Amino acid sequence: MRVGSAENRLPAAVLATVCDHTGGSGSYRLGRDDLERAIRLLAPARACTDLEHPNLVAWQWLHADLAPDEDVVAVFAADLTDAAGDRYAAALLAAVFAGRVENPDGTTTP
């Protein structure tokens, strides 16, 4: 599982384009062709050497290992407290918050 962050939103925008995701929480199955399209759309970002591109690398590895009849799931979580009834969004949020502890002073311990 690869969880993106708000630091670089381009990979999420690319996936949203490929999935036709327009907002809110949701999950989408992507086949090899869909993942290849996402890689092709994100690849020009490599020209920016000031940033690392871990999503692109992860997608390339995933694509290389994906059988022709297999799918992957892209998940968007609009609200980190509500999975909106989507089981994949719930799994994503569980992974994001695994092991985190909310402290009485308002801080969070990862």
C-alpha positions as CSV (number, residue, x, y, z in Angstrom):
1,M,0.0,0.0,0.0
2,R,1.3,3.4,-0.9
3,V,-0.2,6.4,0.9
4,G,0.3,9.8,-0.7
5,S,0.4,13.1,1.2
6,A,-0.6,16.7,0.6
7,E,3.0,17.6,-0.1
8,N,2.8,16.6,-3.8
9,R,-0.7,16.4,-5.2
10,L,0.2,15.7,-8.8
11,P,0.1,11.9,-8.5
12,A,-3.4,12.1,-6.9
13,A,-4.5,14.4,-9.7
14,V,-3.2,12.0,-12.3
15,L,-5.0,9.1,-10.7
16,A,-8.2,11.1,-10.4
17,T,-7.9,11.8,-14.1
18,V,-7.5,8.2,-15.0
19,C,-10.4,7.1,-12.7
20,D,-12.7,10.1,-13.5
21,H,-12.8,10.8,-9.8
22,T,-14.2,14.3,-9.2
23,G,-14.4,14.5,-5.4
24,G,-15.2,12.9,-2.1
25,S,-14.0,9.5,-0.9
26,G,-14.1,6.5,-3.2
27,S,-12.2,3.6,-4.7
28,Y,-11.6,2.5,-8.3
29,R,-10.2,-0.7,-9.9
30,L,-7.4,-0.1,-12.3
31,G,-6.2,-2.7,-14.9
32,R,-2.8,-2.7,-16.5
33,D,-3.8,-0.3,-19.2
34,D,-5.2,2.2,-16.7
35,L,-2.0,2.0,-14.6
36,E,0.1,2.4,-17.7
37,R,-1.9,5.5,-18.6
38,A,-1.3,6.9,-15.1
39,I,2.5,6.2,-15.4
40,R,2.5,7.9,-18.8
41,L,0.7,11.0,-17.5
42,L,3.0,11.3,-14.4
43,A,6.3,10.5,-16.2
44,P,7.0,14.1,-17.4
45,A,7.2,15.1,-13.7
46,R,10.6,13.4,-13.6
47,A,12.0,16.5,-15.3
48,C,11.7,18.2,-11.9
49,T,14.7,17.0,-10.1
50,D,14.0,19.1,-7.0
51,L,11.4,16.5,-5.9
52,E,11.5,12.8,-5.5
53,H,8.8,10.8,-7.4
54,P,8.0,7.8,-5.2
55,N,4.5,7.3,-6.6
56,L,5.9,7.0,-10.1
57,V,8.5,4.4,-9.0
58,A,5.9,2.5,-7.0
59,W,3.4,2.5,-10.0
60,Q,6.2,1.3,-12.3
61,W,7.1,-1.6,-10.0
62,L,3.4,-2.5,-9.5
63,H,2.8,-2.4,-13.3
64,A,5.8,-4.7,-13.9
65,D,4.4,-7.3,-11.5
66,L,0.7,-7.0,-12.5
67,A,-0.7,-9.9,-14.4
68,P,-2.8,-9.0,-17.5
69,D,-6.0,-10.1,-15.7
70,E,-5.2,-8.5,-12.3
71,D,-6.4,-5.1,-11.0
72,V,-5.2,-2.7,-8.4
73,V,-7.3,-0.3,-6.4
74,A,-6.8,3.5,-6.3
75,V,-8.4,5.0,-3.2
76,F,-9.3,8.6,-2.4
77,A,-10.2,9.7,1.1
78,A,-11.6,13.2,1.3
79,D,-12.0,13.1,5.1
80,L,-9.5,11.3,7.3
81,T,-12.3,10.5,9.8
82,D,-14.9,9.0,7.5
83,A,-14.4,6.3,4.9
84,A,-17.9,7.1,3.4
85,G,-18.9,3.4,3.5
86,D,-16.1,2.4,1.1
87,R,-14.2,-0.7,2.4
88,Y,-11.0,0.3,0.6
89,A,-11.1,3.8,2.0
90,A,-11.6,2.2,5.4
91,A,-8.5,0.0,4.9
92,L,-6.5,3.1,3.8
93,L,-7.5,5.1,6.9
94,A,-6.7,2.1,9.1
95,A,-3.2,1.9,7.6
96,V,-2.7,5.7,7.9
97,F,-3.6,5.6,11.6
98,A,-2.1,2.2,12.6
99,G,-0.2,2.6,15.8
100,R,-1.0,6.3,16.2
101,V,-2.0,7.4,19.7
102,E,-3.8,10.6,20.5
103,N,-2.3,12.1,23.7
104,P,-4.3,14.0,26.3
105,D,-2.3,17.1,25.5
106,G,-3.6,17.2,21.9
107,T,-0.4,15.8,20.3
108,T,-0.2,12.6,18.3
109,T,2.4,9.9,18.8
110,P,3.1,8.0,15.5
